[in-house]
Amino acid sequence: MAIQKRIDIRSGLTVDIVLKQDQRSGKLTRGVVKDILTSSPTHPHGIKVRLQDGQVGRVKAIVEYTGEA
């Protein structure tokens, strides 16, 4: 299930994303959110983020909350 609300995502979260090239297979990539790229409050396919390693994809799951709430 994609995380569809921008308010649920913030820098420092560990998340599972699906990269553009992995959309057909559904393969997930885990990483820490650096930037939120979706500007609208919601998106039906998930919020697009850039991970700290530079990969870009849509959030499918939040793995853990880190840092301040």
CHARMM-style PDB file with segment names, atoms N, HN, CA, C and O in Angstrom:
ATOM      1  N   MET     1       0.847  -1.192   0.000  1.00  0.00      PROA
ATOM      2  CA  MET     1       0.000   0.000   0.000  1.00  0.00      PROA
ATOM      3  C   MET     1       0.881   1.239   0.000  1.00  0.00      PROA
ATOM      4  O   MET     1       1.728   1.404   0.878  1.00  0.00      PROA
ATOM      5  N   ALA     2       0.687   2.085  -0.956  1.00  0.00      PROA
ATOM      6  HN  ALA     2      -0.001   1.950  -1.669  1.00  0.00      PROA
ATOM      7  CA  ALA     2       1.485   3.311  -1.064  1.00  0.00      PROA
ATOM      8  C   ALA     2       1.089   4.306   0.022  1.00  0.00      PROA
ATOM      9  O   ALA     2      -0.079   4.421   0.394  1.00  0.00      PROA
ATOM     10  N   ILE     3       2.087   5.013   0.512  1.00  0.00      PROA
ATOM     11  HN  ILE     3       3.035   4.919   0.210  1.00  0.00      PROA
ATOM     12  CA  ILE     3       1.833   6.114   1.442  1.00  0.00      PROA
ATOM     13  C   ILE     3       1.406   7.302   0.585  1.00  0.00      PROA
ATOM     14  O   ILE     3       2.215   7.841  -0.170  1.00  0.00      PROA
ATOM     15  N   GLN     4       0.145   7.713   0.692  1.00  0.00      PROA
ATOM     16  HN  GLN     4      -0.512   7.275   1.305  1.00  0.00      PROA
ATOM     17  CA  GLN     4      -0.425   8.684  -0.231  1.00  0.00      PROA
ATOM     18  C   GLN     4      -0.500  10.099   0.326  1.00  0.00      PROA
ATOM     19  O   GLN     4      -0.858  11.020  -0.408  1.00  0.00      PROA
ATOM     20  N   LYS     5      -0.176  10.300   1.592  1.00  0.00      PROA
ATOM     21  HN  LYS     5       0.115   9.552   2.188  1.00  0.00      PROA
ATOM     22  CA  LYS     5      -0.268  11.632   2.191  1.00  0.00      PROA
ATOM     23  C   LYS     5       1.120  12.193   2.464  1.00  0.00      PROA
ATOM     24  O   LYS     5       1.935  11.564   3.139  1.00  0.00      PROA
ATOM     25  N   ARG     6       1.376  13.380   1.933  1.00  0.00      PROA
ATOM     26  HN  ARG     6       0.714  13.891   1.385  1.00  0.00      PROA
ATOM     27  CA  ARG     6       2.674  14.032   2.081  1.00  0.00      PROA
ATOM     28  C   ARG     6       2.991  14.297   3.557  1.00  0.00      PROA
ATOM     29  O   ARG     6       4.153  14.237   3.960  1.00  0.00      PROA
ATOM     30  N   ILE     7       1.970  14.587   4.355  1.00  0.00      PROA
ATOM     31  HN  ILE     7       1.027  14.636   4.027  1.00  0.00      PROA
ATOM     32  CA  ILE     7       2.161  14.909   5.778  1.00  0.00      PROA
ATOM     33  C   ILE     7       2.762  13.736   6.559  1.00  0.00      PROA
ATOM     34  O   ILE     7       3.353  13.940   7.619  1.00  0.00      PROA
ATOM     35  N   ASP     8       2.614  12.507   6.043  1.00  0.00      PROA
ATOM     36  HN  ASP     8       2.134  12.341   5.182  1.00  0.00      PROA
ATOM     37  CA  ASP     8       3.138  11.322   6.728  1.00  0.00      PROA
ATOM     38  C   ASP     8       4.642  11.128   6.528  1.00  0.00      PROA
ATOM     39  O   ASP     8       5.256  10.302   7.204  1.00  0.00      PROA
ATOM     40  N   ILE     9       5.236  11.885   5.600  1.00  0.00      PROA
ATOM     41  HN  ILE     9       4.737  12.556   5.051  1.00  0.00      PROA
ATOM     42  CA  ILE     9       6.645  11.701   5.231  1.00  0.00      PROA
ATOM     43  C   ILE     9       7.454  12.905   5.688  1.00  0.00      PROA
ATOM     44  O   ILE     9       6.995  14.044   5.600  1.00  0.00      PROA
ATOM     45  N   ARG    10       8.676  12.641   6.182  1.00  0.00      PROA
ATOM     46  HN  ARG    10       9.049  11.716   6.254  1.00  0.00      PROA
ATOM     47  CA  ARG    10       9.596  13.727   6.518  1.00  0.00      PROA
ATOM     48  C   ARG    10      11.029  13.231   6.383  1.00  0.00      PROA
ATOM     49  O   ARG    10      11.287  12.027   6.397  1.00  0.00      PROA
ATOM     50  N   SER    11      11.945  14.164   6.254  1.00  0.00      PROA
ATOM     51  HN  SER    11      11.735  15.141   6.243  1.00  0.00      PROA
ATOM     52  CA  SER    11      13.366  13.818   6.142  1.00  0.00      PROA
ATOM     53  C   SER    11      13.794  13.007   7.351  1.00  0.00      PROA
ATOM     54  O   SER    11      13.375  13.274   8.477  1.00  0.00      PROA
ATOM     55  N   GLY    12      14.637  12.013   7.101  1.00  0.00      PROA
ATOM     56  HN  GLY    12      14.977  11.797   6.186  1.00  0.00      PROA
ATOM     57  CA  GLY    12      15.153  11.182   8.178  1.00  0.00      PROA
ATOM     58  C   GLY    12      14.405   9.887   8.393  1.00  0.00      PROA
ATOM     59  O   GLY    12      14.871   9.023   9.134  1.00  0.00      PROA
ATOM     60  N   LEU    13      13.232   9.729   7.749  1.00  0.00      PROA
ATOM     61  HN  LEU    13      12.853  10.431   7.146  1.00  0.00      PROA
ATOM     62  CA  LEU    13      12.479   8.480   7.882  1.00  0.00      PROA
ATOM     63  C   LEU    13      13.136   7.384   7.051  1.00  0.00      PROA
ATOM     64  O   LEU    13      13.631   7.644   5.955  1.00  0.00      PROA
ATOM     65  N   THR    14      13.139   6.176   7.566  1.00  0.00      PROA
ATOM     66  HN  THR    14      12.736   5.965   8.457  1.00  0.00      PROA
ATOM     67  CA  THR    14      13.541   5.012   6.772  1.00  0.00      PROA
ATOM     68  C   THR    14      12.283   4.477   6.102  1.00  0.00      PROA
ATOM     69  O   THR    14      11.287   4.178   6.762  1.00  0.00      PROA
ATOM     70  N   VAL    15      12.348   4.361   4.774  1.00  0.00      PROA
ATOM     71  HN  VAL    15      13.156   4.604   4.238  1.00  0.00      PROA
ATOM     72  CA  VAL    15      11.170   3.979   3.996  1.00  0.00      PROA
ATOM     73  C   VAL    15      11.539   2.940   2.948  1.00  0.00      PROA
ATOM     74  O   VAL    15      12.709   2.758   2.613  1.00  0.00      PROA
ATOM     75  N   ASP    16      10.512   2.262   2.437  1.00  0.00      PROA
ATOM     76  HN  ASP    16       9.561   2.409   2.709  1.00  0.00      PROA
ATOM     77  CA  ASP    16      10.647   1.407   1.267  1.00  0.00      PROA
ATOM     78  C   ASP    16      10.008   2.146   0.100  1.00  0.00      PROA
ATOM     79  O   ASP    16       8.861   2.585   0.187  1.00  0.00      PROA
ATOM     80  N   ILE    17      10.762   2.284  -1.002  1.00  0.00      PROA
ATOM     81  HN  ILE    17      11.694   1.928  -1.073  1.00  0.00      PROA
ATOM     82  CA  ILE    17      10.244   2.944  -2.194  1.00  0.00      PROA
ATOM     83  C   ILE    17      10.304   1.982  -3.365  1.00  0.00      PROA
ATOM     84  O   ILE    17      11.032   0.990  -3.347  1.00  0.00      PROA
ATOM     85  N   VAL    18       9.511   2.304  -4.394  1.00  0.00      PROA
ATOM     86  HN  VAL    18       8.920   3.110  -4.409  1.00  0.00      PROA
ATOM     87  CA  VAL    18       9.628   1.589  -5.660  1.00  0.00      PROA
ATOM     88  C   VAL    18      10.218   2.576  -6.661  1.00  0.00      PROA
ATOM     89  O   VAL    18       9.685   3.667  -6.865  1.00  0.00      PROA
ATOM     90  N   LEU    19      11.332   2.174  -7.286  1.00  0.00      PROA
ATOM     91  HN  LEU    19      11.765   1.288  -7.120  1.00  0.00      PROA
ATOM     92  CA  LEU    19      11.993   2.991  -8.294  1.00  0.00      PROA
ATOM     93  C   LEU    19      11.222   2.889  -9.608  1.00  0.00      PROA
ATOM     94  O   LEU    19      10.492   1.922  -9.827  1.00  0.00      PROA
ATOM     95  N   LYS    20      11.381   3.883 -10.482  1.00  0.00      PROA
ATOM     96  HN  LYS    20      11.973   4.669 -10.305  1.00  0.00      PROA
ATOM     97  CA  LYS    20      10.679   3.909 -11.772  1.00  0.00      PROA
ATOM     98  C   LYS    20      10.909   2.605 -12.550  1.00  0.00      PROA
ATOM     99  O   LYS    20       9.964   2.025 -13.084  1.00  0.00      PROA
ATOM    100  N   GLN    21      12.154   2.151 -12.613  1.00  0.00      PROA
ATOM    101  HN  GLN    21      12.922   2.622 -12.179  1.00  0.00      PROA
ATOM    102  CA  GLN    21      12.465   0.950 -13.386  1.00  0.00      PROA
ATOM    103  C   GLN    21      11.954  -0.331 -12.732  1.00  0.00      PROA
ATOM    104  O   GLN    21      11.933  -1.383 -13.371  1.00  0.00      PROA
ATOM    105  N   ASP    22      11.542  -0.254 -11.462  1.00  0.00      PROA
ATOM    106  HN  ASP    22      11.559   0.601 -10.943  1.00  0.00      PROA
ATOM    107  CA  ASP    22      11.040  -1.433 -10.741  1.00  0.00      PROA
ATOM    108  C   ASP    22       9.520  -1.443 -10.595  1.00  0.00      PROA
ATOM    109  O   ASP    22       8.973  -2.292  -9.892  1.00  0.00      PROA
ATOM    110  N   GLN    23       8.828  -0.500 -11.257  1.00  0.00      PROA
ATOM    111  HN  GLN    23       9.272   0.191 -11.828  1.00  0.00      PROA
ATOM    112  CA  GLN    23       7.375  -0.408 -11.086  1.00  0.00      PROA
ATOM    113  C   GLN    23       6.656  -1.679 -11.535  1.00  0.00      PROA
ATOM    114  O   GLN    23       5.696  -2.097 -10.889  1.00  0.00      PROA
ATOM    115  N   ARG    24       7.095  -2.295 -12.616  1.00  0.00      PROA
ATOM    116  HN  ARG    24       7.875  -1.956 -13.142  1.00  0.00      PROA
ATOM    117  CA  ARG    24       6.428  -3.516 -13.106  1.00  0.00      PROA
ATOM    118  C   ARG    24       6.616  -4.677 -12.140  1.00  0.00      PROA
ATOM    119  O   ARG    24       5.671  -5.417 -11.865  1.00  0.00      PROA
ATOM    120  N   SER    25       7.828  -4.840 -11.625  1.00  0.00      PROA
ATOM    121  HN  SER    25       8.596  -4.239 -11.849  1.00  0.00      PROA
ATOM    122  CA  SER    25       8.114  -5.971 -10.732  1.00  0.00      PROA
ATOM    123  C   SER    25       7.662  -5.693  -9.303  1.00  0.00      PROA
ATOM    124  O   SER    25       7.371  -6.626  -8.554  1.00  0.00      PROA
ATOM    125  N   GLY    26       7.599  -4.420  -8.919  1.00  0.00      PROA
ATOM    126  HN  GLY    26       7.835  -3.663  -9.528  1.00  0.00      PROA
ATOM    127  CA  GLY    26       7.221  -4.073  -7.553  1.00  0.00      PROA
ATOM    128  C   GLY    26       8.361  -4.199  -6.559  1.00  0.00      PROA
ATOM    129  O   GLY    26       8.138  -4.138  -5.349  1.00  0.00      PROA
ATOM    130  N   LYS    27       9.586  -4.375  -7.055  1.00  0.00      PROA
ATOM    131  HN  LYS    27       9.768  -4.425  -8.037  1.00  0.00      PROA
ATOM    132  CA  LYS    27      10.757  -4.508  -6.181  1.00  0.00      PROA
ATOM    133  C   LYS    27      10.930  -3.236  -5.347  1.00  0.00      PROA
ATOM    134  O   LYS    27      10.876  -2.123  -5.870  1.00  0.00      PROA
ATOM    135  N   LEU    28      11.139  -3.421  -4.044  1.00  0.00      PROA
ATOM    136  HN  LEU    28      11.183  -4.325  -3.619  1.00  0.00      PROA
ATOM    137  CA  LEU    28      11.280  -2.287  -3.135  1.00  0.00      PROA
ATOM    138  C   LEU    28      12.744  -2.004  -2.831  1.00  0.00      PROA
ATOM    139  O   LEU    28      13.575  -2.911  -2.795  1.00  0.00      PROA
ATOM    140  N   THR    29      13.040  -0.741  -2.615  1.00  0.00      PROA
ATOM    141  HN  THR    29      12.365  -0.004  -2.644  1.00  0.00      PROA
ATOM    142  CA  THR    29      14.371  -0.287  -2.245  1.00  0.00      PROA
ATOM    143  C   THR    29      14.247   0.455  -0.927  1.00  0.00      PROA
ATOM    144  O   THR    29      13.398   1.334  -0.786  1.00  0.00      PROA
ATOM    145  N   ARG    30      15.090   0.108   0.042  1.00  0.00      PROA
ATOM    146  HN  ARG    30      15.780  -0.606  -0.072  1.00  0.00      PROA
ATOM    147  CA  ARG    30      15.029   0.731   1.364  1.00  0.00      PROA
ATOM    148  C   ARG    30      16.070   1.841   1.467  1.00  0.00      PROA
ATOM    149  O   ARG    30      17.188   1.711   0.970  1.00  0.00      PROA
ATOM    150  N   GLY    31      15.683   2.929   2.119  1.00  0.00      PROA
ATOM    151  HN  GLY    31      14.774   3.035   2.522  1.00  0.00      PROA
ATOM    152  CA  GLY    31      16.618   4.031   2.311  1.00  0.00      PROA
ATOM    153  C   GLY    31      16.040   5.077   3.237  1.00  0.00      PROA
ATOM    154  O   GLY    31      14.925   4.943   3.741  1.00  0.00      PROA
ATOM    155  N   VAL    32      16.821   6.123   3.452  1.00  0.00      PROA
ATOM    156  HN  VAL    32      17.726   6.233   3.042  1.00  0.00      PROA
ATOM    157  CA  VAL    32      16.432   7.215   4.340  1.00  0.00      PROA
ATOM    158  C   VAL    32      16.070   8.430   3.490  1.00  0.00      PROA
ATOM    159  O   VAL    32      16.816   8.805   2.586  1.00  0.00      PROA
ATOM    160  N   VAL    33      14.926   9.040   3.783  1.00  0.00      PROA
ATOM    161  HN  VAL    33      14.320   8.734   4.517  1.00  0.00      PROA
ATOM    162  CA  VAL    33      14.423  10.175   3.018  1.00  0.00      PROA
ATOM    163  C   VAL    33      15.337  11.386   3.210  1.00  0.00      PROA
ATOM    164  O   VAL    33      15.668  11.773   4.331  1.00  0.00      PROA
ATOM    165  N   LYS    34      15.734  11.970   2.073  1.00  0.00      PROA
ATOM    166  HN  LYS    34      15.466  11.656   1.163  1.00  0.00      PROA
ATOM    167  CA  LYS    34      16.492  13.223   2.086  1.00  0.00      PROA
ATOM    168  C   LYS    34      15.565  14.385   1.721  1.00  0.00      PROA
ATOM    169  O   LYS    34      15.504  15.385   2.436  1.00  0.00      PROA
ATOM    170  N   ASP    35      14.837  14.246   0.591  1.00  0.00      PROA
ATOM    171  HN  ASP    35      14.886  13.434   0.009  1.00  0.00      PROA
ATOM    172  CA  ASP    35      13.948  15.306   0.099  1.00  0.00      PROA
ATOM    173  C   ASP    35      12.603  14.720  -0.294  1.00  0.00      PROA
ATOM    174  O   ASP    35      12.525  13.584  -0.761  1.00  0.00      PROA
ATOM    175  N   ILE    36      11.542  15.502  -0.104  1.00  0.00      PROA
ATOM    176  HN  ILE    36      11.606  16.425   0.275  1.00  0.00      PROA
ATOM    177  CA  ILE    36      10.206  15.140  -0.587  1.00  0.00      PROA
ATOM    178  C   ILE    36      10.002  15.887  -1.897  1.00  0.00      PROA
ATOM    179  O   ILE    36      10.090  17.114  -1.932  1.00  0.00      PROA
ATOM    180  N   LEU    37       9.732  15.161  -2.970  1.00  0.00      PROA
ATOM    181  HN  LEU    37       9.661  14.164  -2.942  1.00  0.00      PROA
ATOM    182  CA  LEU    37       9.623  15.761  -4.294  1.00  0.00      PROA
ATOM    183  C   LEU    37       8.188  16.048  -4.717  1.00  0.00      PROA
ATOM    184  O   LEU    37       7.963  16.907  -5.569  1.00  0.00      PROA
ATOM    185  N   THR    38       7.219  15.352  -4.144  1.00  0.00      PROA
ATOM    186  HN  THR    38       7.402  14.654  -3.452  1.00  0.00      PROA
ATOM    187  CA  THR    38       5.810  15.607  -4.458  1.00  0.00      PROA
ATOM    188  C   THR    38       5.374  16.877  -3.740  1.00  0.00      PROA
ATOM    189  O   THR    38       5.515  16.993  -2.522  1.00  0.00      PROA
ATOM    190  N   SER    39       4.844  17.829  -4.504  1.00  0.00      PROA
ATOM    191  HN  SER    39       4.729  17.735  -5.493  1.00  0.00      PROA
ATOM    192  CA  SER    39       4.438  19.100  -3.890  1.00  0.00      PROA
ATOM    193  C   SER    39       2.983  19.097  -3.435  1.00  0.00      PROA
ATOM    194  O   SER    39       2.620  19.852  -2.533  1.00  0.00      PROA
ATOM    195  N   SER    40       2.145  18.260  -4.046  1.00  0.00      PROA
ATOM    196  HN  SER    40       2.440  17.647  -4.779  1.00  0.00      PROA
ATOM    197  CA  SER    40       0.736  18.217  -3.647  1.00  0.00      PROA
ATOM    198  C   SER    40       0.582  17.446  -2.333  1.00  0.00      PROA
ATOM    199  O   SER    40       1.431  16.617  -2.006  1.00  0.00      PROA
ATOM    200  N   PRO    41      -0.484  17.704  -1.579  1.00  0.00      PROA
ATOM    201  CA  PRO    41      -0.660  17.040  -0.277  1.00  0.00      PROA
ATOM    202  C   PRO    41      -0.874  15.535  -0.369  1.00  0.00      PROA
ATOM    203  O   PRO    41      -0.559  14.809   0.574  1.00  0.00      PROA
ATOM    204  N   THR    42      -1.411  15.051  -1.503  1.00  0.00      PROA
ATOM    205  HN  THR    42      -1.667  15.640  -2.269  1.00  0.00      PROA
ATOM    206  CA  THR    42      -1.625  13.611  -1.683  1.00  0.00      PROA
ATOM    207  C   THR    42      -1.276  13.231  -3.118  1.00  0.00      PROA
ATOM    208  O   THR    42      -1.225  14.080  -4.007  1.00  0.00      PROA
ATOM    209  N   HSD    43      -1.036  11.935  -3.323  1.00  0.00      PROA
ATOM    210  HN  HSD    43      -1.077  11.245  -2.600  1.00  0.00      PROA
ATOM    211  CA  HSD    43      -0.817  11.408  -4.674  1.00  0.00      PROA
ATOM    212  C   HSD    43      -1.265   9.951  -4.680  1.00  0.00      PROA
ATOM    213  O   HSD    43      -0.884   9.190  -3.790  1.00  0.00      PROA
ATOM    214  N   PRO    44      -2.068   9.546  -5.663  1.00  0.00      PROA
ATOM    215  CA  PRO    44      -2.634   8.191  -5.658  1.00  0.00      PROA
ATOM    216  C   PRO    44      -1.602   7.060  -5.769  1.00  0.00      PROA
ATOM    217  O   PRO    44      -1.872   5.938  -5.342  1.00  0.00      PROA
ATOM    218  N   HSD    45      -0.429   7.345  -6.335  1.00  0.00      PROA
ATOM    219  HN  HSD    45      -0.210   8.257  -6.682  1.00  0.00      PROA
ATOM    220  CA  HSD    45       0.586   6.304  -6.512  1.00  0.00      PROA
ATOM    221  C   HSD    45       1.673   6.356  -5.448  1.00  0.00      PROA
ATOM    222  O   HSD    45       2.621   5.571  -5.487  1.00  0.00      PROA
ATOM    223  N   GLY    46       1.541   7.274  -4.503  1.00  0.00      PROA
ATOM    224  HN  GLY    46       0.771   7.912  -4.471  1.00  0.00      PROA
ATOM    225  CA  GLY    46       2.536   7.410  -3.444  1.00  0.00      PROA
ATOM    226  C   GLY    46       3.318   8.701  -3.576  1.00  0.00      PROA
ATOM    227  O   GLY    46       3.397   9.291  -4.654  1.00  0.00      PROA
ATOM    228  N   ILE    47       3.887   9.125  -2.484  1.00  0.00      PROA
ATOM    229  HN  ILE    47       3.823   8.646  -1.608  1.00  0.00      PROA
ATOM    230  CA  ILE    47       4.650  10.362  -2.436  1.00  0.00      PROA
ATOM    231  C   ILE    47       6.057  10.101  -2.985  1.00  0.00      PROA
ATOM    232  O   ILE    47       6.727   9.156  -2.570  1.00  0.00      PROA
ATOM    233  N   LYS    48       6.493  10.942  -3.915  1.00  0.00      PROA
ATOM    234  HN  LYS    48       5.949  11.710  -4.253  1.00  0.00      PROA
ATOM    235  CA  LYS    48       7.819  10.776  -4.518  1.00  0.00      PROA
ATOM    236  C   LYS    48       8.863  11.440  -3.632  1.00  0.00      PROA
ATOM    237  O   LYS    48       8.705  12.584  -3.207  1.00  0.00      PROA
ATOM    238  N   VAL    49       9.940  10.692  -3.360  1.00  0.00      PROA
ATOM    239  HN  VAL    49      10.068   9.762  -3.705  1.00  0.00      PROA
ATOM    240  CA  VAL    49      11.018  11.187  -2.502  1.00  0.00      PROA
ATOM    241  C   VAL    49      12.379  10.892  -3.123  1.00  0.00      PROA
ATOM    242  O   VAL    49      12.514  10.028  -3.989  1.00  0.00      PROA
ATOM    243  N   ARG    50      13.391  11.640  -2.653  1.00  0.00      PROA
ATOM    244  HN  ARG    50      13.282  12.342  -1.949  1.00  0.00      PROA
ATOM    245  CA  ARG    50      14.790  11.343  -2.971  1.00  0.00      PROA
ATOM    246  C   ARG    50      15.427  10.814  -1.707  1.00  0.00      PROA
ATOM    247  O   ARG    50      15.325  11.427  -0.645  1.00  0.00      PROA
ATOM    248  N   LEU    51      16.087   9.669  -1.823  1.00  0.00      PROA
ATOM    249  HN  LEU    51      16.170   9.170  -2.686  1.00  0.00      PROA
ATOM    250  CA  LEU    51      16.777   9.088  -0.679  1.00  0.00      PROA
ATOM    251  C   LEU    51      18.147   9.741  -0.515  1.00  0.00      PROA
ATOM    252  O   LEU    51      18.621  10.436  -1.413  1.00  0.00      PROA
ATOM    253  N   GLN    52      18.780   9.513   0.634  1.00  0.00      PROA
ATOM    254  HN  GLN    52      18.395   8.948   1.364  1.00  0.00      PROA
ATOM    255  CA  GLN    52      20.089  10.096   0.901  1.00  0.00      PROA
ATOM    256  C   GLN    52      21.134   9.633  -0.102  1.00  0.00      PROA
ATOM    257  O   GLN    52      22.113  10.342  -0.333  1.00  0.00      PROA
ATOM    258  N   ASP    53      20.951   8.449  -0.710  1.00  0.00      PROA
ATOM    259  HN  ASP    53      20.155   7.873  -0.523  1.00  0.00      PROA
ATOM    260  CA  ASP    53      21.907   7.966  -1.703  1.00  0.00      PROA
ATOM    261  C   ASP    53      21.592   8.468  -3.117  1.00  0.00      PROA
ATOM    262  O   ASP    53      22.280   8.104  -4.071  1.00  0.00      PROA
ATOM    263  N   GLY    54      20.547   9.308  -3.255  1.00  0.00      PROA
ATOM    264  HN  GLY    54      19.988   9.604  -2.480  1.00  0.00      PROA
ATOM    265  CA  GLY    54      20.224   9.924  -4.538  1.00  0.00      PROA
ATOM    266  C   GLY    54      19.155   9.227  -5.344  1.00  0.00      PROA
ATOM    267  O   GLY    54      18.702   9.775  -6.349  1.00  0.00      PROA
ATOM    268  N   GLN    55      18.732   8.038  -4.947  1.00  0.00      PROA
ATOM    269  HN  GLN    55      19.100   7.592  -4.131  1.00  0.00      PROA
ATOM    270  CA  GLN    55      17.692   7.319  -5.684  1.00  0.00      PROA
ATOM    271  C   GLN    55      16.337   8.001  -5.475  1.00  0.00      PROA
ATOM    272  O   GLN    55      16.058   8.534  -4.402  1.00  0.00      PROA
ATOM    273  N   VAL    56      15.502   7.975  -6.517  1.00  0.00      PROA
ATOM    274  HN  VAL    56      15.728   7.541  -7.389  1.00  0.00      PROA
ATOM    275  CA  VAL    56      14.193   8.622  -6.481  1.00  0.00      PROA
ATOM    276  C   VAL    56      13.111   7.580  -6.739  1.00  0.00      PROA
ATOM    277  O   VAL    56      13.232   6.758  -7.647  1.00  0.00      PROA
ATOM    278  N   GLY    57      12.052   7.622  -5.933  1.00  0.00      PROA
ATOM    279  HN  GLY    57      11.953   8.290  -5.195  1.00  0.00      PROA
ATOM    280  CA  GLY    57      10.935   6.705  -6.127  1.00  0.00      PROA
ATOM    281  C   GLY    57       9.753   7.099  -5.265  1.00  0.00      PROA
ATOM    282  O   GLY    57       9.788   8.099  -4.549  1.00  0.00      PROA
ATOM    283  N   ARG    58       8.709   6.295  -5.348  1.00  0.00      PROA
ATOM    284  HN  ARG    58       8.681   5.482  -5.929  1.00  0.00      PROA
ATOM    285  CA  ARG    58       7.486   6.562  -4.589  1.00  0.00      PROA
ATOM    286  C   ARG    58       7.436   5.681  -3.342  1.00  0.00      PROA
ATOM    287  O   ARG    58       7.726   4.486  -3.394  1.00  0.00      PROA
ATOM    288  N   VAL    59       7.062   6.299  -2.222  1.00  0.00      PROA
ATOM    289  HN  VAL    59       6.826   7.269  -2.179  1.00  0.00      PROA
ATOM    290  CA  VAL    59       7.041   5.600  -0.931  1.00  0.00      PROA
ATOM    291  C   VAL    59       5.912   4.587  -0.906  1.00  0.00      PROA
ATOM    292  O   VAL    59       4.757   4.910  -1.183  1.00  0.00      PROA
ATOM    293  N   LYS    60       6.270   3.344  -0.567  1.00  0.00      PROA
ATOM    294  HN  LYS    60       7.208   3.081  -0.342  1.00  0.00      PROA
ATOM    295  CA  LYS    60       5.292   2.270  -0.437  1.00  0.00      PROA
ATOM    296  C   LYS    60       5.074   1.896   1.031  1.00  0.00      PROA
ATOM    297  O   LYS    60       4.007   1.396   1.389  1.00  0.00      PROA
ATOM    298  N   ALA    61       6.077   2.133   1.882  1.00  0.00      PROA
ATOM    299  HN  ALA    61       6.944   2.538   1.591  1.00  0.00      PROA
ATOM    300  CA  ALA    61       5.944   1.798   3.299  1.00  0.00      PROA
ATOM    301  C   ALA    61       6.940   2.608   4.114  1.00  0.00      PROA
ATOM    302  O   ALA    61       8.044   2.903   3.658  1.00  0.00      PROA
ATOM    303  N   ILE    62       6.532   2.963   5.326  1.00  0.00      PROA
ATOM    304  HN  ILE    62       5.635   2.724   5.697  1.00  0.00      PROA
ATOM    305  CA  ILE    62       7.435   3.582   6.286  1.00  0.00      PROA
ATOM    306  C   ILE    62       7.963   2.462   7.165  1.00  0.00      PROA
ATOM    307  O   ILE    62       7.187   1.726   7.775  1.00  0.00      PROA
ATOM    308  N   VAL    63       9.291   2.330   7.232  1.00  0.00      PROA
ATOM    309  HN  VAL    63       9.922   2.928   6.737  1.00  0.00      PROA
ATOM    310  CA  VAL    63       9.905   1.248   7.985  1.00  0.00      PROA
ATOM    311  C   VAL    63      10.027   1.639   9.449  1.00  0.00      PROA
ATOM    312  O   VAL    63       9.633   0.875  10.330  1.00  0.00      PROA
ATOM    313  N   GLU    64      10.569   2.824   9.716  1.00  0.00      PROA
ATOM    314  HN  GLU    64      10.888   3.445   9.000  1.00  0.00      PROA
ATOM    315  CA  GLU    64      10.695   3.277  11.104  1.00  0.00      PROA
ATOM    316  C   GLU    64      10.781   4.788  11.146  1.00  0.00      PROA
ATOM    317  O   GLU    64      11.228   5.436  10.199  1.00  0.00      PROA
ATOM    318  N   TYR    65      10.344   5.331  12.267  1.00  0.00      PROA
ATOM    319  HN  TYR    65       9.982   4.806  13.036  1.00  0.00      PROA
ATOM    320  CA  TYR    65      10.473   6.756  12.510  1.00  0.00      PROA
ATOM    321  C   TYR    65      11.795   6.991  13.222  1.00  0.00      PROA
ATOM    322  O   TYR    65      12.112   6.316  14.201  1.00  0.00      PROA
ATOM    323  N   THR    66      12.558   7.946  12.727  1.00  0.00      PROA
ATOM    324  HN  THR    66      12.300   8.494  11.931  1.00  0.00      PROA
ATOM    325  CA  THR    66      13.817   8.301  13.373  1.00  0.00      PROA
ATOM    326  C   THR    66      13.845   9.790  13.638  1.00  0.00      PROA
ATOM    327  O   THR    66      13.153  10.556  12.966  1.00  0.00      PROA
ATOM    328  N   GLY    67      14.622  10.199  14.592  1.00  0.00      PROA
ATOM    329  HN  GLY    67      15.184   9.577  15.137  1.00  0.00      PROA
ATOM    330  CA  GLY    67      14.707  11.636  14.898  1.00  0.00      PROA
ATOM    331  C   GLY    67      13.501  12.099  15.687  1.00  0.00      PROA
ATOM    332  O   GLY    67      12.824  11.314  16.350  1.00  0.00      PROA
ATOM    333  N   GLU    68      13.251  13.396  15.598  1.00  0.00      PROA
ATOM    334  HN  GLU    68      13.801  14.034  15.060  1.00  0.00      PROA
ATOM    335  CA  GLU    68      12.150  13.997  16.365  1.00  0.00      PROA
ATOM    336  C   GLU    68      10.825  13.788  15.670  1.00  0.00      PROA
ATOM    337  O   GLU    68      10.744  13.755  14.442  1.00  0.00      PROA
ATOM    338  N   ALA    69       9.792  13.647  16.471  1.00  0.00      PROA
ATOM    339  HN  ALA    69       9.858  13.673  17.468  1.00  0.00      PROA
ATOM    340  CA  ALA    69       8.444  13.448  15.923  1.00  0.00      PROA
ATOM    341  C   ALA    69       7.777  14.763  15.652  1.00  0.00      PROA
ATOM    342  OT1 ALA    69       6.637  14.793  15.189  1.00  0.00      PROA
TER     343      ALA     69
END
